[in-house]
Amino acid sequence: MLGTNRQFETLLRHLDGQIAGMEGMLVHGAAGGDAAPRLEDMWQKRRALKLVLLNRKIESAKPVVDFQKWRDGNGALYLCAATFEQPSDRARARA
């Protein structure tokens, strides 16, 4: 799941819109019973995306950039990939 910063920023904006919509539904009581766990999953995905972008920014500011660290956000990309797995994938990984 390698991507450009622009792709990650686009994913982040899309996710922010989904979070805002879900929070609005929760405030008005229109969301179902499983809305809170879904919202928490979205927030976790958002934190992972932000971490990738932050680590890339920090690495690119160094005088000598370690491309491996920049590319995977100093390991944050793997966290991001894990949060974007399907719930059934996570259940299989735990078993």
C-alpha positions as YAML, in Angstrom:
chain: A
units: angstrom
residues:
- id: 1
  name: MET
  ca: [0.00, 0.00, 0.00]
- id: 2
  name: LEU
  ca: [2.62, 2.53, -0.98]
- id: 3
  name: GLY
  ca: [1.27, 5.86, -2.06]
- id: 4
  name: THR
  ca: [2.15, 9.46, -2.56]
- id: 5
  name: ASN
  ca: [1.56, 12.13, 0.05]
- id: 6
  name: ARG
  ca: [-1.17, 13.54, -2.15]
- id: 7
  name: GLN
  ca: [-2.97, 10.18, -2.19]
- id: 8
  name: PHE
  ca: [-2.74, 9.92, 1.60]
- id: 9
  name: GLU
  ca: [-4.01, 13.48, 1.99]
- id: 10
  name: THR
  ca: [-6.96, 12.66, -0.29]
- id: 11
  name: LEU
  ca: [-7.74, 9.57, 1.79]
- id: 12
  name: LEU
  ca: [-7.55, 11.71, 4.91]
- id: 13
  name: ARG
  ca: [-9.96, 14.33, 3.54]
- id: 14
  name: HIS
  ca: [-12.40, 11.60, 2.48]
- id: 15
  name: LEU
  ca: [-12.18, 9.98, 5.90]
- id: 16
  name: ASP
  ca: [-12.70, 13.34, 7.63]
- id: 17
  name: GLY
  ca: [-15.93, 13.76, 5.66]
- id: 18
  name: GLN
  ca: [-17.11, 10.30, 6.66]
- id: 19
  name: ILE
  ca: [-16.27, 10.97, 10.31]
- id: 20
  name: ALA
  ca: [-18.17, 14.27, 10.26]
- id: 21
  name: GLY
  ca: [-21.21, 12.58, 8.73]
- id: 22
  name: MET
  ca: [-21.11, 9.71, 11.23]
- id: 23
  name: GLU
  ca: [-20.74, 12.10, 14.18]
- id: 24
  name: GLY
  ca: [-23.69, 14.12, 12.89]
- id: 25
  name: MET
  ca: [-25.81, 10.99, 12.69]
- id: 26
  name: LEU
  ca: [-24.83, 10.04, 16.24]
- id: 27
  name: VAL
  ca: [-25.72, 13.50, 17.56]
- id: 28
  name: HIS
  ca: [-29.16, 13.37, 15.95]
- id: 29
  name: GLY
  ca: [-29.74, 9.75, 16.96]
- id: 30
  name: ALA
  ca: [-30.10, 8.53, 13.39]
- id: 31
  name: ALA
  ca: [-27.20, 6.06, 13.57]
- id: 32
  name: GLY
  ca: [-27.62, 2.38, 14.33]
- id: 33
  name: GLY
  ca: [-26.25, 0.50, 17.32]
- id: 34
  name: ASP
  ca: [-22.96, -0.33, 15.63]
- id: 35
  name: ALA
  ca: [-22.16, 3.30, 14.75]
- id: 36
  name: ALA
  ca: [-19.87, 3.96, 17.72]
- id: 37
  name: PRO
  ca: [-17.46, 1.08, 16.93]
- id: 38
  name: ARG
  ca: [-17.41, 2.09, 13.26]
- id: 39
  name: LEU
  ca: [-16.65, 5.67, 14.26]
- id: 40
  name: GLU
  ca: [-13.79, 4.49, 16.48]
- id: 41
  name: ASP
  ca: [-12.39, 2.47, 13.56]
- id: 42
  name: MET
  ca: [-12.53, 5.57, 11.36]
- id: 43
  name: TRP
  ca: [-10.70, 7.62, 13.98]
- id: 44
  name: GLN
  ca: [-8.04, 4.90, 14.22]
- id: 45
  name: LYS
  ca: [-7.58, 4.98, 10.43]
- id: 46
  name: ARG
  ca: [-7.32, 8.77, 10.55]
- id: 47
  name: ARG
  ca: [-4.63, 8.66, 13.24]
- id: 48
  name: ALA
  ca: [-2.64, 6.12, 11.21]
- id: 49
  name: LEU
  ca: [-2.82, 8.27, 8.05]
- id: 50
  name: LYS
  ca: [-1.76, 11.37, 9.98]
- id: 51
  name: LEU
  ca: [1.17, 9.44, 11.46]
- id: 52
  name: VAL
  ca: [2.38, 8.36, 8.01]
- id: 53
  name: LEU
  ca: [2.23, 11.94, 6.72]
- id: 54
  name: LEU
  ca: [3.92, 13.34, 9.83]
- id: 55
  name: ASN
  ca: [6.76, 10.83, 9.74]
- id: 56
  name: ARG
  ca: [7.30, 11.48, 6.04]
- id: 57
  name: LYS
  ca: [7.44, 15.22, 6.68]
- id: 58
  name: ILE
  ca: [9.97, 14.77, 9.49]
- id: 59
  name: GLU
  ca: [12.16, 12.46, 7.41]
- id: 60
  name: SER
  ca: [12.08, 14.74, 4.36]
- id: 61
  name: ALA
  ca: [13.25, 17.70, 6.48]
- id: 62
  name: LYS
  ca: [16.53, 15.95, 7.31]
- id: 63
  name: PRO
  ca: [19.70, 16.91, 5.38]
- id: 64
  name: VAL
  ca: [20.14, 13.30, 4.24]
- id: 65
  name: VAL
  ca: [16.86, 11.46, 3.70]
- id: 66
  name: ASP
  ca: [16.68, 7.74, 4.32]
- id: 67
  name: PHE
  ca: [14.28, 6.82, 1.52]
- id: 68
  name: GLN
  ca: [13.25, 3.57, 3.23]
- id: 69
  name: LYS
  ca: [12.13, 5.49, 6.33]
- id: 70
  name: TRP
  ca: [10.41, 8.14, 4.21]
- id: 71
  name: ARG
  ca: [8.65, 5.58, 2.03]
- id: 72
  name: ASP
  ca: [7.04, 3.65, 4.87]
- id: 73
  name: GLY
  ca: [6.68, 6.64, 7.20]
- id: 74
  name: ASN
  ca: [9.28, 5.13, 9.55]
- id: 75
  name: GLY
  ca: [7.06, 2.06, 9.99]
- id: 76
  name: ALA
  ca: [3.75, 3.92, 10.25]
- id: 77
  name: LEU
  ca: [2.65, 2.64, 6.85]
- id: 78
  name: TYR
  ca: [2.37, -0.88, 8.26]
- id: 79
  name: LEU
  ca: [0.15, 0.40, 11.06]
- id: 80
  name: CYS
  ca: [-1.93, 2.19, 8.44]
- id: 81
  name: ALA
  ca: [-2.24, -0.96, 6.33]
- id: 82
  name: ALA
  ca: [-3.35, -2.94, 9.38]
- id: 83
  name: THR
  ca: [-6.11, -0.45, 10.17]
- id: 84
  name: PHE
  ca: [-7.46, -0.61, 6.61]
- id: 85
  name: GLU
  ca: [-7.83, -4.41, 6.64]
- id: 86
  name: GLN
  ca: [-11.33, -5.79, 6.55]
- id: 87
  name: PRO
  ca: [-12.76, -6.93, 9.92]
- id: 88
  name: SER
  ca: [-12.85, -10.52, 8.62]
- id: 89
  name: ASP
  ca: [-9.11, -10.26, 7.81]
- id: 90
  name: ARG
  ca: [-8.39, -9.14, 11.38]
- id: 91
  name: ALA
  ca: [-10.41, -12.02, 12.81]
- id: 92
  name: ARG
  ca: [-8.47, -14.49, 10.66]
- id: 93
  name: ALA
  ca: [-5.15, -12.95, 11.71]
- id: 94
  name: ARG
  ca: [-6.02, -13.36, 15.40]
- id: 95
  name: ALA
  ca: [-6.95, -17.02, 14.99]
...
